[in-house]
Amino acid sequence: QIQLVQSGPELKKPGESVKISCKASGYTFTDYAMHWVKQAPGKGLKWMGWINTYTGKPTYADDFKGRFVFSLEASASTANLQISNLKNEDTATYFCARDYGSFDYWGQGVMVTVSS
Amino acid sequence: EIVLTQSPTTMAASPGEKVTITCRASSSVSYMHWYQQKPGASPKPWIYDTSKLASGVPNRFSGSGSGTSYSLTISSMETEDTATYYCQQWSSNSWTFGGGTKLELK
């Protein structure tokens, strides 16, 4: 069965970096793009961008250009999100989601807490 | 960038009641997707391409709309339908979500 399994929760200090992963299984990883979605505590969903899992080309939404990097370990069917120079407002749950026209499979989410 | 405005933001419905959630786009779009999210869980695909139910979605749910106005309807509210619902669309090389509608049980 298709699954997206994300890495565990993270507690970081402002200015630090974090890398979270999303491991896909049950389908050919390179056949479907992967999206990243942010959900701040008590807030709605915000699309961060996507990565072409065949070419590795990332595309970032306007609010996520600069400190955010999408990458792949295609041999491991894994997509990664790295956030550098963390700020308090980066505290959120980050989801990966497979692109099938709509987002048909989602990871369980990774809670990233930024606190001094 | 298209803005999606959902209404109401929060609502409560009694079991058996008909529920309609609206999503209005700032410019005309050609379809709408909907997701259901329960507390502490990932969003689930619920309705895609405006009116198609995702796998496992009860047929008391339906979707409709065109242009700038789309809706999700529950014909008869059930306890398990309590959740937050989000609309979503793709335009100008960007995905946008609505702000969400929290549906509670009355």
Interface residues (C-beta under 8 A of the other chain):
Chain A: H35 V37 G44 L45 K46 W47 T59 A61 D62 F95 A97 G101 S102 F103 D104 W106 G107 Q108 G109
Chain B: E1 H33 Y35 Q37 S42 P43 K44 P45 Y48 D49 A54 Y86 Q88 N93 S94 W95 T96 F97 G98 G99 G100
